[in-house]
Amino acid sequence: MPNAGLGELERRVMDELWSASEPLTVRQVHGMLSTDRALAYNTVLTVLRRLADKGIVLRHRKFRADRYGPVAAVEHMVVALMMDALAQATRSGDRYSALAHFVERVPAEEAELLRRVLSRIDVSRRERLEEAAATGCLPSLRCPIPGVTEW
């Protein structure tokens, strides 16, 4: 999926698509967005077409009305955006600084959640490596243990 940032209206459209249980028509999205602000049908159509051109939504041809649905879950989109930001920081040569500034701005409860996730990943990685070692996997051989790709 492309790592494009979204404008305000694109985000609102994507929020509606992500919350839907199935792809939506332009009319359905327009109706949902028009409850709190006057919005032209053609504006919504243009936004959906542009999101499809960016590869963020899929257009499903069904009967007369096209239906639009997200290519990936919101979590995957957020990951793609974060990875793109890190890649940009790497190209500029200051990935450490970018990560440090991000962590400094994370609220305390989210920082704690991040610590727990990192700890869980470390434990899981350590368990896989211990299992690989116990089964005789060597760094120079392909290991049959799922998830063990690095030594």
DSSP file (Angstrom, degrees, kcal/mol; ACC not computed):
  #  RESIDUE AA STRUCTURE BP1 BP2  ACC     N-H-->O    O-->H-N    N-H-->O    O-->H-N    TCO  KAPPA ALPHA  PHI   PSI    X-CA   Y-CA   Z-CA
    1    1 A M              0   0    0      0, 0.0    54,-0.1     0, 0.0    55,-0.1   0.000 360.0 360.0 360.0 140.8    0.0    0.0    0.0
    2    2 A P        -     0   0    0      0, 0.0     2,-0.3     0, 0.0    79,-0.1  -0.253 360.0-132.5 -62.5 152.3    1.3    3.5   -0.8
    3    3 A N        +     0   0    0     77,-0.1     2,-0.3    78,-0.1    74,-0.0  -0.321  51.3 148.5-101.9  49.1    2.6    5.5    2.1
    4    4 A A        -     0   0    0     -2,-0.3     2,-0.1    50,-0.1    77,-0.1  -0.644  46.4-124.7 -88.3 139.5    0.7    8.7    1.2
    5    5 A G        -     0   0    0     -2,-0.3     2,-0.4    76,-0.1    -1,-0.1  -0.452  28.5-129.6 -72.7 155.3   -0.5   11.1    3.9
    6    6 A L        -     0   0    0     -2,-0.1     2,-0.1     2,-0.0    -1,-0.0  -0.862   8.4-131.0-111.8 143.2   -4.2   11.9    3.8
    7    7 A G     >  -     0   0    0     -2,-0.4     4,-2.5     1,-0.1     5,-0.2  -0.271  39.9 -92.5 -77.7 174.9   -5.9   15.3    3.9
    8    8 A E  H  > S+     0   0    0      1,-0.2     4,-2.1     2,-0.2     5,-0.1   0.922 125.9  42.8 -58.3 -49.7   -8.8   16.1    6.3
    9    9 A L  H  > S+     0   0    0      1,-0.2     4,-2.5     2,-0.2    -1,-0.2   0.884 112.9  53.6 -67.5 -37.8  -11.6   15.0    3.9
   10   10 A E  H  > S+     0   0    0      1,-0.2     4,-2.8     2,-0.2    -1,-0.2   0.910 108.9  49.8 -61.5 -41.1   -9.7   11.9    2.8
   11   11 A R  H  X S+     0   0    0     -4,-2.5     4,-2.6     2,-0.2    -2,-0.2   0.911 110.2  49.9 -63.8 -41.6   -9.3   10.9    6.5
   12   12 A R  H  X S+     0   0    0     -4,-2.1     4,-1.7     2,-0.2    -2,-0.2   0.908 112.1  47.9 -64.1 -41.0  -13.0   11.4    7.1
   13   13 A V  H  X S+     0   0    0     -4,-2.5     4,-2.3     1,-0.2    -2,-0.2   0.936 112.6  48.7 -62.9 -46.5  -13.9    9.3    4.0
   14   14 A M  H  X S+     0   0    0     -4,-2.8     4,-3.2     1,-0.2     5,-0.2   0.881 106.1  57.1 -63.5 -37.9  -11.4    6.6    5.1
   15   15 A D  H  X S+     0   0    0     -4,-2.6     4,-1.7     1,-0.2    -1,-0.2   0.914 108.9  46.9 -57.9 -42.1  -12.9    6.6    8.7
   16   16 A E  H  X S+     0   0    0     -4,-1.7     4,-0.9     2,-0.2    -2,-0.2   0.918 113.8  47.1 -65.8 -43.1  -16.3    5.8    7.2
   17   17 A L  H >< S+     0   0    0     -4,-2.3     3,-0.6     1,-0.2    -2,-0.2   0.908 112.0  50.0 -66.0 -41.2  -14.9    3.1    4.9
   18   18 A W  H 3< S+     0   0    0     -4,-3.2    -1,-0.2     1,-0.2    -2,-0.2   0.835 111.0  49.4 -66.4 -31.5  -13.0    1.5    7.8
   19   19 A S  H 3< S+     0   0    0     -4,-1.7    -1,-0.2    -5,-0.2    -2,-0.2   0.630  94.5  93.6 -83.5 -11.5  -16.0    1.5   10.1
   20   20 A A  S << S-     0   0    0     -4,-0.9     4,-0.1    -3,-0.6    -3,-0.0  -0.492  70.2-142.2 -82.1 150.7  -18.2   -0.1    7.4
   21   21 A S  S    S+     0   0    0     -2,-0.2    -1,-0.1     1,-0.1    -4,-0.1   0.568  85.6  16.9 -86.7  -9.5  -18.7   -3.8    7.3
   22   22 A E  S    S-     0   0    0     46,-0.1    46,-0.1    -5,-0.1    -1,-0.1  -0.965 101.9 -68.3-152.5 164.4  -18.8   -3.8    3.4
   23   23 A P        -     0   0    0      0, 0.0     2,-0.3     0, 0.0    46,-0.3  -0.255  54.0-139.9 -57.8 146.9  -17.7   -1.6    0.6
   24   24 A L  E     -A   68   0A   0     44,-2.6    44,-3.5    -4,-0.1     2,-0.1  -0.770   4.9-121.6-112.8 152.9  -19.9    1.6    0.3
   25   25 A T  E  >  -A   67   0A   0     -2,-0.3     4,-2.2    42,-0.3     5,-0.2  -0.431  32.6-109.3 -81.0 165.2  -21.3    3.5   -2.6
   26   26 A V  H  > S+     0   0    0     40,-0.6     4,-3.1     1,-0.2     5,-0.2   0.907 121.2  55.1 -60.2 -41.0  -20.5    7.2   -3.2
   27   27 A R  H  > S+     0   0    0      1,-0.2     4,-2.5     2,-0.2    -1,-0.2   0.893 107.3  49.1 -60.9 -40.9  -24.1    8.0   -2.2
   28   28 A Q  H  > S+     0   0    0      2,-0.2     4,-2.0     1,-0.2    -1,-0.2   0.935 113.9  44.9 -65.0 -46.0  -23.7    6.2    1.1
   29   29 A V  H  X S+     0   0    0     -4,-2.2     4,-2.4     2,-0.2     5,-0.2   0.925 112.8  52.1 -64.0 -43.5  -20.4    7.9    2.0
   30   30 A H  H  X S+     0   0    0     -4,-3.1     4,-2.0     1,-0.2    -2,-0.2   0.925 109.1  50.3 -57.9 -45.8  -21.8   11.3    0.9
   31   31 A G  H  < S+     0   0    0     -4,-2.5     4,-0.3     1,-0.2    -1,-0.2   0.885 111.0  48.5 -60.8 -40.2  -24.8   10.7    3.2
   32   32 A M  H >< S+     0   0    0     -4,-2.0     3,-0.6     1,-0.2    -1,-0.2   0.887 116.3  42.0 -68.0 -39.4  -22.6    9.9    6.2
   33   33 A L  H >< S+     0   0    0     -4,-2.4     3,-0.8     1,-0.2     4,-0.4   0.743 105.6  63.9 -81.0 -22.9  -20.3   12.9    5.7
   34   34 A S  T 3< S+     0   0    0     -4,-2.0    -1,-0.2    -5,-0.2    -2,-0.2   0.471  78.5  85.0 -83.0  -0.9  -23.1   15.4    4.9
   35   35 A T  T <  S+     0   0    0     -3,-0.6    -1,-0.2    -4,-0.3    -2,-0.1   0.816 105.4  24.0 -70.5 -29.1  -24.7   15.1    8.3
   36   36 A D  S <  S+     0   0    0     -3,-0.8     2,-0.3     1,-0.3    -1,-0.2   0.421 130.4  25.8-116.5   0.3  -22.4   17.7    9.9
   37   37 A R  S    S-     0   0    0     -4,-0.4     2,-0.3     2,-0.1    -1,-0.3  -0.953  80.7-104.6-163.5 140.5  -21.3   19.7    6.9
   38   38 A A        +     0   0    0     -2,-0.3     2,-0.4    -3,-0.1    -3,-0.1  -0.535  48.0 170.2 -69.0 126.1  -22.6   20.6    3.4
   39   39 A L        -     0   0    0     -2,-0.3     2,-0.1    -9,-0.1    -5,-0.1  -0.994  31.9-121.7-143.9 130.5  -20.6   18.6    0.9
   40   40 A A     >  -     0   0    0     -2,-0.4     4,-1.6     1,-0.1     3,-0.4  -0.466  17.4-130.6 -74.1 143.2  -21.2   18.1   -2.8
   41   41 A Y  H  > S+     0   0    0      1,-0.2     4,-2.4     2,-0.2     5,-0.2   0.910 109.7  55.1 -55.5 -45.3  -21.7   14.6   -4.1
   42   42 A N  H  > S+     0   0    0      1,-0.2     4,-2.5     2,-0.2    -1,-0.2   0.802 102.4  57.2 -63.3 -28.9  -19.1   15.2   -6.8
   43   43 A T  H  > S+     0   0    0     -3,-0.4     4,-2.4     2,-0.2    -1,-0.2   0.931 108.8  45.1 -65.1 -45.4  -16.6   16.2   -4.1
   44   44 A V  H  X S+     0   0    0     -4,-1.6     4,-2.6     2,-0.2    -2,-0.2   0.910 112.6  51.9 -64.4 -42.2  -17.0   12.8   -2.4
   45   45 A L  H  X S+     0   0    0     -4,-2.4     4,-2.4     1,-0.2    -2,-0.2   0.926 110.5  48.2 -59.1 -45.6  -16.8   11.0   -5.8
   46   46 A T  H  X S+     0   0    0     -4,-2.5     4,-2.5     2,-0.2    -2,-0.2   0.913 111.2  50.0 -62.8 -43.8  -13.6   12.8   -6.6
   47   47 A V  H  X S+     0   0    0     -4,-2.4     4,-2.5     1,-0.2    -2,-0.2   0.930 111.7  48.3 -61.6 -45.5  -12.0   12.0   -3.2
   48   48 A L  H  X S+     0   0    0     -4,-2.6     4,-2.1     1,-0.2    -2,-0.2   0.904 112.0  49.2 -63.3 -41.0  -12.9    8.3   -3.6
   49   49 A R  H  X S+     0   0    0     -4,-2.4     4,-2.5    -5,-0.2    -1,-0.2   0.909 111.9  48.7 -64.6 -41.1  -11.5    8.2   -7.1
   50   50 A R  H  X S+     0   0    0     -4,-2.5     4,-1.9     2,-0.2    -2,-0.2   0.896 109.7  51.7 -66.8 -38.8   -8.3    9.8   -6.0
   51   51 A L  H  X>S+     0   0    0     -4,-2.5     5,-2.5     2,-0.2     6,-1.1   0.880 110.7  49.4 -63.2 -36.9   -8.0    7.4   -3.0
   52   52 A A  H ><5S+     0   0    0     -4,-2.1     3,-1.0     4,-0.2    -2,-0.2   0.907 108.8  52.0 -66.7 -41.5   -8.4    4.6   -5.5
   53   53 A D  H 3<5S+     0   0    0     -4,-2.5    -2,-0.2     1,-0.3    -1,-0.2   0.843 108.3  51.9 -62.6 -33.5   -5.8    6.1   -7.8
   54   54 A K  H 3<5S-     0   0    0     -4,-1.9    -1,-0.3    -5,-0.1    -2,-0.2   0.605 116.3-117.3 -77.3 -12.0   -3.4    6.2   -4.8
   55   55 A G  T <<5S+     0   0    0     -3,-1.0    -3,-0.2    -4,-0.5    -2,-0.1   0.675  85.5 114.3  83.9  17.7   -4.1    2.5   -4.1
   56   56 A I  S   <S+     0   0    0     -5,-2.5    15,-2.6    -6,-0.2    16,-0.5   0.768  77.7  29.7 -92.4 -29.6   -5.7    3.2   -0.7
   57   57 A V  E    S-B   70   0A   0     -6,-1.1     2,-0.4    13,-0.3    -2,-0.2  -0.919  74.1-133.4-126.0 156.8   -9.2    2.0   -1.6
   58   58 A L  E     -B   69   0A   0     11,-3.2    11,-2.0    -2,-0.3     2,-0.6  -0.890  14.7-139.7-105.8 139.0  -10.5   -0.5   -4.1
   59   59 A R  E     -B   68   0A   0     -2,-0.4     2,-0.6     9,-0.2     9,-0.2  -0.891  16.0-160.3 -99.5 122.1  -13.3    0.3   -6.4
   60   60 A H  E     -B   67   0A   0      7,-4.1     7,-2.9    -2,-0.6     2,-0.7  -0.897  10.7-141.7-103.4 122.7  -15.7   -2.6   -6.8
   61   61 A R  E     +B   66   0A   0     -2,-0.6     2,-0.4     5,-0.2     5,-0.2  -0.752  33.9 160.4 -85.1 117.9  -18.0   -2.6   -9.9
   62   62 A K  E >   -B   65   0A   0     -2,-0.7     3,-0.6     3,-0.6    -2,-0.1  -0.926  59.5 -49.7-144.4 115.7  -21.4   -3.9   -8.8
   63   63 A F  T 3  S-     0   0    0     -2,-0.4    -1,-0.1     1,-0.2     3,-0.0  -0.349 112.2 -32.0  56.5-131.7  -24.5   -3.2  -10.9
   64   64 A R  T 3  S+     0   0    0     -3,-0.1     2,-0.5     1,-0.1    -1,-0.2   0.809 126.4  67.3 -88.5 -31.0  -24.7    0.5  -11.7
   65   65 A A  E <  S- B   0  62A   0     -3,-0.6    -3,-0.6    -4,-0.0     2,-0.1  -0.797  76.6-134.4 -99.6 126.2  -23.1    2.0   -8.6
   66   66 A D  E     - B   0  61A   0     -2,-0.5   -40,-0.6    -5,-0.2     2,-0.4  -0.462  19.5-147.6 -68.5 147.7  -19.4    1.5   -7.8
   67   67 A R  E     -AB  25  60A   0     -7,-2.9    -7,-4.1   -42,-0.2     2,-0.4  -0.935   6.8-151.9-118.8 145.0  -18.6    0.5   -4.3
   68   68 A Y  E     +AB  24  59A   0    -44,-3.5   -44,-2.6    -2,-0.4    -9,-0.2  -0.940  17.0 170.3-121.5 137.4  -15.4    1.5   -2.5
   69   69 A G  E     - B   0  58A   0    -11,-2.0   -11,-3.2    -2,-0.4   -51,-0.1  -0.979  38.9 -92.7-141.9 155.0  -13.6   -0.3    0.3
   70   70 A P  E     - B   0  57A   0      0, 0.0   -13,-0.3     0, 0.0     3,-0.1  -0.352  21.0-141.7 -67.7 145.1  -10.3    0.1    2.1
   71   71 A V  S    S+     0   0    0    -15,-2.6     2,-0.3     1,-0.2   -14,-0.1   0.864  84.9   9.1 -70.6 -36.9   -7.3   -1.9    0.8
   72   72 A A  S    S-     0   0    0    -16,-0.5    -1,-0.2     1,-0.0     5,-0.0  -0.927  89.4 -86.7-141.7 162.7   -6.1   -2.5    4.3
   73   73 A A    >>  -     0   0    0     -2,-0.3     4,-1.7     1,-0.1     3,-0.6  -0.263  45.6-106.4 -65.5 157.4   -7.2   -2.0    7.9
   74   74 A V  H 3> S+     0   0    0      1,-0.2     4,-2.5     2,-0.2     5,-0.2   0.854 119.9  59.5 -55.5 -37.3   -6.5    1.3    9.6
   75   75 A E  H 3> S+     0   0    0      1,-0.2     4,-2.2     2,-0.2    -1,-0.2   0.894 104.7  49.1 -60.6 -40.0   -3.7   -0.3   11.6
   76   76 A H  H <> S+     0   0    0     -3,-0.6     4,-2.4     2,-0.2    -1,-0.2   0.871 110.0  51.5 -68.1 -36.0   -1.9   -1.3    8.5
   77   77 A M  H  X S+     0   0    0     -4,-1.7     4,-2.3     2,-0.2    -2,-0.2   0.917 109.8  49.4 -65.1 -43.0   -2.2    2.2    7.1
   78   78 A V  H  X S+     0   0    0     -4,-2.5     4,-2.6     2,-0.2    -2,-0.2   0.921 111.0  49.8 -62.8 -43.9   -0.8    3.7   10.3
   79   79 A V  H  X S+     0   0    0     -4,-2.2     4,-2.9     1,-0.2     5,-0.2   0.923 109.9  51.3 -60.4 -44.2    2.1    1.3   10.2
   80   80 A A  H  X S+     0   0    0     -4,-2.4     4,-2.1     1,-0.2    -1,-0.2   0.908 111.3  47.6 -60.6 -42.1    2.8    2.2    6.6
   81   81 A L  H  X S+     0   0    0     -4,-2.3     4,-2.1     2,-0.2    -1,-0.2   0.907 113.3  47.7 -65.4 -41.5    2.8    5.9    7.4
   82   82 A M  H  X S+     0   0    0     -4,-2.6     4,-2.2     2,-0.2    -2,-0.2   0.910 112.3  48.8 -66.9 -41.3    5.1    5.4   10.4
   83   83 A M  H  X S+     0   0    0     -4,-2.9     4,-2.4     2,-0.2    -1,-0.2   0.876 109.9  52.5 -66.0 -36.4    7.5    3.2    8.4
   84   84 A D  H  X S+     0   0    0     -4,-2.1     4,-2.3    -5,-0.2    -1,-0.2   0.914 108.6  50.3 -63.7 -42.4    7.6    5.8    5.6
   85   85 A A  H  X S+     0   0    0     -4,-2.1     4,-2.1     1,-0.2    -2,-0.2   0.907 111.4  48.3 -62.8 -41.1    8.5    8.5    8.2
   86   86 A L  H  X S+     0   0    0     -4,-2.2     4,-2.4     2,-0.2    -1,-0.2   0.889 109.3  52.9 -66.4 -37.9   11.3    6.3    9.5
   87   87 A A  H  X S+     0   0    0     -4,-2.4     4,-2.3     2,-0.2    -2,-0.2   0.902 109.0  49.8 -63.4 -40.1   12.6    5.7    6.0
   88   88 A Q  H  X S+     0   0    0     -4,-2.3     4,-1.7     1,-0.2    -1,-0.2   0.901 110.7  49.8 -64.1 -40.2   12.6    9.5    5.4
   89   89 A A  H  <>S+     0   0    0     -4,-2.1     5,-2.4     1,-0.2     4,-0.5   0.881 109.8  51.6 -65.4 -37.2   14.6   10.0    8.6
   90   90 A T  H ><5S+     0   0    0     -4,-2.4     3,-1.0     1,-0.2    -2,-0.2   0.913 107.6  51.9 -65.2 -42.5   17.0    7.2    7.6
   91   91 A R  H 3<5S+     0   0    0     -4,-2.3    -1,-0.2     1,-0.3    -2,-0.2   0.852 109.5  49.7 -63.3 -33.1   17.6    8.9    4.2
   92   92 A S  T 3<5S-     0   0    0     -4,-1.7    -1,-0.3    -5,-0.2    -2,-0.2   0.565 116.7-119.0 -82.5  -6.2   18.3   12.2    6.0
   93   93 A G  T < 5S+     0   0    0     -3,-1.0    -3,-0.2    -4,-0.5     3,-0.1   0.626  88.2  95.9  85.1  14.1   20.7   10.3    8.3
   94   94 A D     >< +     0   0    0     -5,-2.4     4,-1.9     1,-0.1    -4,-0.2  -0.305  28.2 138.1-135.4  53.9   19.0   11.0   11.6
   95   95 A R  H  > S+     0   0    0      1,-0.2     4,-2.5     2,-0.2     5,-0.2   0.893  75.4  55.9 -64.4 -40.8   16.8    8.0   12.4
   96   96 A Y  H  > S+     0   0    0      1,-0.2     4,-2.7     2,-0.2    -1,-0.2   0.929 107.8  48.2 -58.3 -46.6   17.8    8.0   16.1
   97   97 A S  H  > S+     0   0    0      2,-0.2     4,-2.6     1,-0.2     5,-0.2   0.905 110.6  51.1 -61.8 -42.8   16.8   11.7   16.5
   98   98 A A  H  X S+     0   0    0     -4,-1.9     4,-2.0     1,-0.2    -1,-0.2   0.932 113.1  44.9 -62.0 -45.9   13.4   11.0   14.8
   99   99 A L  H  X S+     0   0    0     -4,-2.5     4,-2.7     2,-0.2    -2,-0.2   0.905 112.8  51.6 -64.4 -41.3   12.7    8.1   17.1
  100  100 A A  H  X S+     0   0    0     -4,-2.7     4,-2.2    -5,-0.2    -2,-0.2   0.920 110.6  47.5 -62.7 -44.4   13.8   10.0   20.2
  101  101 A H  H  X S+     0   0    0     -4,-2.6     4,-1.1     2,-0.2    -1,-0.2   0.885 112.4  50.6 -64.9 -38.0   11.6   13.0   19.4
  102  102 A F  H >X S+     0   0    0     -4,-2.0     3,-0.7    -5,-0.2     4,-0.7   0.956 111.3  46.7 -63.3 -49.6    8.6   10.7   18.8
  103  103 A V  H >< S+     0   0    0     -4,-2.7     3,-0.8     1,-0.3    -2,-0.2   0.860 107.9  57.1 -63.2 -36.3    9.1    8.8   22.1
  104  104 A E  H 3< S+     0   0    0     -4,-2.2    -1,-0.3     1,-0.2    -2,-0.2   0.798 109.4  46.2 -63.6 -27.9    9.5   12.1   24.0
  105  105 A R  H << S+     0   0    0     -4,-1.1    -1,-0.2    -3,-0.7    -2,-0.2   0.511  86.2 106.8 -95.2  -5.8    6.1   13.3   22.7
  106  106 A V  S << S-     0   0    0     -3,-0.8     5,-0.1    -4,-0.7    -3,-0.0  -0.577  78.3-111.7 -74.6 131.3    4.2   10.0   23.4
  107  107 A P    >>  -     0   0    0      0, 0.0     4,-2.3     0, 0.0     3,-0.5  -0.229  31.1-106.5 -59.1 154.9    1.8   10.3   26.4
  108  108 A A  H 3> S+     0   0    0      1,-0.2     4,-2.2     2,-0.2     5,-0.2   0.862 118.0  51.4 -54.3 -44.1    2.8    8.3   29.5
  109  109 A E  H 3> S+     0   0    0      1,-0.2     4,-1.7     2,-0.2    -1,-0.2   0.859 112.4  46.4 -67.1 -33.2    0.1    5.6   29.1
  110  110 A E  H <> S+     0   0    0     -3,-0.5     4,-2.5     2,-0.2    -1,-0.2   0.839 109.4  54.9 -75.2 -32.7    1.1    5.0   25.4
  111  111 A A  H  X S+     0   0    0     -4,-2.3     4,-2.3     2,-0.2    -2,-0.2   0.903 108.3  49.2 -63.5 -40.9    4.8    4.9   26.4
  112  112 A E  H  X S+     0   0    0     -4,-2.2     4,-2.3     2,-0.2    -2,-0.2   0.908 110.4  50.4 -65.2 -41.3    4.0    2.2   28.9
  113  113 A L  H  X S+     0   0    0     -4,-1.7     4,-2.4     1,-0.2    -2,-0.2   0.913 109.5  51.3 -61.6 -42.6    2.0    0.3   26.2
  114  114 A L  H  X S+     0   0    0     -4,-2.5     4,-2.6     1,-0.2    -2,-0.2   0.901 108.5  51.6 -61.0 -42.2    5.0    0.6   23.9
  115  115 A R  H  X S+     0   0    0     -4,-2.3     4,-2.4     2,-0.2    -2,-0.2   0.916 110.5  48.8 -60.2 -43.7    7.3   -0.8   26.6
  116  116 A R  H  X S+     0   0    0     -4,-2.3     4,-2.5     2,-0.2    -2,-0.2   0.910 111.8  48.6 -64.5 -42.1    5.0   -3.8   27.1
  117  117 A V  H  X S+     0   0    0     -4,-2.4     4,-2.4     2,-0.2    -2,-0.2   0.937 112.7  47.6 -63.7 -46.1    4.8   -4.5   23.4
  118  118 A L  H  X S+     0   0    0     -4,-2.6     4,-2.4     1,-0.2    -2,-0.2   0.894 112.4  49.9 -62.3 -40.0    8.6   -4.3   23.0
  119  119 A S  H  X S+     0   0    0     -4,-2.4     4,-2.4     2,-0.2    -1,-0.2   0.917 110.6  49.5 -63.7 -43.5    9.1   -6.5   26.0
  120  120 A R  H  X S+     0   0    0     -4,-2.5     4,-2.5     1,-0.2    -2,-0.2   0.892 111.1  49.7 -63.8 -40.1    6.6   -9.1   24.6
  121  121 A I  H  X S+     0   0    0     -4,-2.4     4,-2.7     2,-0.2    -1,-0.2   0.919 110.5  50.1 -65.1 -43.2    8.4   -9.0   21.2
  122  122 A D  H  X S+     0   0    0     -4,-2.4     4,-2.5     2,-0.2    -2,-0.2   0.911 112.4  47.1 -60.9 -43.6   11.8   -9.5   22.9
  123  123 A V  H  X S+     0   0    0     -4,-2.4     4,-2.7     2,-0.2    -2,-0.2   0.927 113.1  48.6 -64.1 -45.5   10.5  -12.5   24.9
  124  124 A S  H  X S+     0   0    0     -4,-2.5     4,-2.2     2,-0.2    -2,-0.2   0.911 112.9  47.5 -61.6 -43.8    8.9  -14.0   21.8
  125  125 A R  H  X S+     0   0    0     -4,-2.7     4,-2.3     2,-0.2    -1,-0.2   0.921 112.5  49.5 -63.1 -44.5   12.1  -13.6   19.8
  126  126 A R  H  X S+     0   0    0     -4,-2.5     4,-2.4     1,-0.2    -2,-0.2   0.909 110.4  50.7 -62.4 -42.8   14.2  -15.1   22.6
  127  127 A E  H  X S+     0   0    0     -4,-2.7     4,-2.4     2,-0.2    -1,-0.2   0.903 110.7  49.0 -62.1 -41.8   11.8  -18.1   22.9
  128  128 A R  H  X S+     0   0    0     -4,-2.2     4,-2.4     1,-0.2    -1,-0.2   0.913 112.1  48.3 -64.8 -41.5   12.0  -18.8   19.2
  129  129 A L  H  X S+     0   0    0     -4,-2.3     4,-2.5     2,-0.2    -2,-0.2   0.892 111.3  50.0 -66.6 -38.5   15.8  -18.6   19.2
  130  130 A E  H  X S+     0   0    0     -4,-2.4     4,-2.3     2,-0.2    -2,-0.2   0.905 111.3  49.3 -64.6 -40.9   16.0  -20.9   22.3
  131  131 A E  H  X S+     0   0    0     -4,-2.4     4,-1.4     2,-0.2    -2,-0.2   0.902 111.0  50.2 -64.0 -40.7   13.7  -23.4   20.5
  132  132 A A  H  <>S+     0   0    0     -4,-2.4     5,-2.5     1,-0.2     4,-0.3   0.923 111.2  48.1 -63.4 -44.1   15.8  -23.2   17.4
  133  133 A A  H ><5S+     0   0    0     -4,-2.5     3,-1.2     1,-0.2    -1,-0.2   0.897 109.3  53.7 -63.8 -39.5   19.0  -23.8   19.4
  134  134 A A  H 3<5S+     0   0    0     -4,-2.3    -1,-0.2     1,-0.3    -2,-0.2   0.789 108.3  49.9 -66.2 -28.1   17.3  -26.8   21.1
  135  135 A T  T 3<5S-     0   0    0     -4,-1.4    -1,-0.3    -3,-0.3    -2,-0.2   0.412 121.3-106.1 -92.2   2.1   16.4  -28.4   17.8
  136  136 A G  T < 5 +     0   0    0     -3,-1.2     2,-0.2    -4,-0.3    -3,-0.2   0.631  59.8 162.1  87.2  14.4   20.0  -28.0   16.5
  137  137 A C      < -     0   0    0     -5,-2.5    -1,-0.3    -6,-0.2     6,-0.1  -0.494  22.9-156.2 -66.4 133.9   19.4  -25.1   14.0
  138  138 A L    >   -     0   0    0     -2,-0.2     3,-1.8     4,-0.1    -1,-0.0  -0.837  25.5-116.8-110.2 151.6   22.7  -23.5   13.1
  139  139 A P  T 3  S+     0   0    0      0, 0.0     4,-0.1     0, 0.0    -1,-0.1   0.805 115.4  53.2 -56.4 -29.7   23.1  -19.9   11.9
  140  140 A S  T 3  S+     0   0    0      2,-0.1     2,-0.3    -3,-0.0    -3,-0.0   0.587 103.6  69.0 -83.8  -9.1   24.4  -21.2    8.6
  141  141 A L  S <  S-     0   0    0     -3,-1.8     2,-0.4     1,-0.0    -4,-0.0  -0.735  92.6-101.9-108.1 156.6   21.4  -23.5    7.9
  142  142 A R        -     0   0    0     -2,-0.3    -4,-0.1    -5,-0.0     7,-0.1  -0.633  40.2-139.9 -72.5 129.8   17.8  -22.7    7.2
  143  143 A C        -     0   0    0     -2,-0.4     5,-0.1     5,-0.3   -11,-0.1  -0.791   8.2-149.7 -97.1 132.5   15.9  -23.2   10.4
  144  144 A P        +     0   0    0      0, 0.0    -1,-0.1     0, 0.0    -2,-0.0   0.500  67.5 107.3 -77.7  -2.0   12.5  -24.9   10.2
  145  145 A I  S >  S-     0   0    0      3,-0.1     3,-1.9     1,-0.1    -2,-0.1  -0.657  79.0-117.0 -79.6 120.8   11.2  -22.9   13.2
  146  146 A P  T 3  S+     0   0    0      0, 0.0     3,-0.1     0, 0.0    -1,-0.1  -0.298  96.3  18.6 -57.7 135.6    8.8  -20.2   12.1
  147  147 A G  T 3  S+     0   0    0      1,-0.2     2,-1.0   -18,-0.0     3,-0.3   0.317  90.5 116.1  89.8  -9.4   10.0  -16.7   12.8
  148  148 A V    <   +     0   0    0     -3,-1.9    -5,-0.3     1,-0.2    -1,-0.2  -0.802  24.2 129.1 -96.0 100.5   13.6  -17.6   13.2
  149  149 A T        +     0   0    0     -2,-1.0     2,-0.3     1,-0.1    -1,-0.2   0.486  59.7  54.0-125.3 -12.7   15.4  -15.8   10.4
  150  150 A E              0   0    0     -3,-0.3    -1,-0.1     1,-0.1     0, 0.0  -0.927 360.0 360.0-127.9 150.4   18.2  -14.0   12.2
  151  151 A W              0   0    0     -2,-0.3    -1,-0.1   -12,-0.1    -3,-0.0   0.317 360.0 360.0-124.2 360.0   21.0  -15.0   14.5
